[in-house]
Amino acid sequence: MSWLLPRFVLAALAIGIGALVGLWSSELLQFRLLGEILGASTAVGALVLLDVVRGHRLMLWLRGAQLDTAPRDTGLWGELGYRIERAVRERDKIIERERGQSGQFLSAIEASPNGVLMLDRQDQIHWCNRAAADHFSLDPQRDLLQRITNLVRSPSFVAFLQAGQFDSPVLLSNVRGVGALSVIVRRYGDGMKLVLSQDITERERADAMRRDFVANVSHEIRTPLTVLLGFIETMISLPLTEAERRRVLTLMDQQAQRMQGLVSDLLTLAQLEGSPRPAPDRWVSLDQLLARVSSDSTALSGGRHRIHVQTQTQVDLAGVESELLSAVANLMTNAVRYTPEKGDIDLAWRVLADGSGELLVSDTGMGIAREHLPRLTERFYRVDGSRSRETGGTGLGLSIVKHVVQRHGGELQIQSEPGKGSKFKLLFPAVRVRASGHPALPVDAPLSVAASGWR
Ligand code: ADP
């Protein structure tokens, strides 16, 4: 109340001075009391006028945006102005802080990969983030206060909202023509609804792939198993001659080996997917590896093909020997299996100008039609299923090759023409190629097989 005392003093002073002025003037007017009243009233009136002026100034400041400071008067109006200004500044600070917090909160929701949508009790859109707009094909500005059921045409979504049973999520497919969404709804506030959407297209695809994979594996195992069981039953129930017994056992052996091959390929794939990338400083002699592949494929061919393997590369590759061997052996085995008798099979190596290297397996076999090429490395994908199975194929070979080469930082390229033959190229980056014991590598050494027209 620091303003109260000065104000009393000022009022008393004004009345006193007014009275004195009145006293002095009353001697002139010969009417003392009237003079005193007139004098005091004039002084009080002057004070009131001053108050009105100051109050008006403060009111003008309050009516405005309060960007500048409040009028700096003395006494009551000065203190009033100062305190109002302080309260206004405090309020501004709180509003600013809350605005910042809600801004951060909204940008966090905006950044969420999941969709967030706020609906009122009439299912009109109050707010939605970009993900929700994308999931439901909405325009966050234009569609505000529009009923969501008029905009999202999915019957299952509309039925879900109208039923009002939000205990479990609803799965929507083809909301935007593609993909799948999982949608959860929660009630909040006064009849408001929070709609949370999640794009589960990838998850659904992975689930479908896993289901396909399990179905494929089961199918691949069931076939030889059924054959085996048939033979076992024959052996139990029928008295067989020695020759028949031998024949049945040979067939059983083939089926068992087919299953073994499949299980072994599946294990290889699982191992490739589950282990870290091969270290770039464990060196494998390519010549030793190719010598082994050469003798294995020659044995598999049994003299039916003209096989030529370039075994003098004098190169080391950085990686895992068993994986590299498996990749090259798979390509050579395929070449033998899919090339008719008297066909040519070549394996060549060359180092390119940038220090990277390429292994090329080419054959003059049956070749592959263009439309199959992009799918060849899918698991269990076969161009000719019966031929693959007859020759002991599992449908996993090229999938393994692709995995191996990618884990070694490289790439598998395939080129083929039906009736003319195929070329499978493994590309290895320069960091994984070095001369074995020799400092210099022969750059761009000619290939023993022409490799023109690669994609
Ligand atoms: P598979 O065990 O059936 O050979 P792969 O994954 O190794 O499985 O190969 C997939 C398919 O690609 C094969 O079924 C075959 O039809 C085709 N293929 C692979 N290599 C060759 C080749 N050298 N010549 C012709 N077709 C091939």
Residues whose N, C-alpha, C, O or C-beta is under 5 A from the ligand:
A	BS01	ADP	N334 A335 Y338 G365 G367 I368 L376 Y381 R382 V383 D384 S388 G393 T394 G395 L396 G397 L398 S399 S422
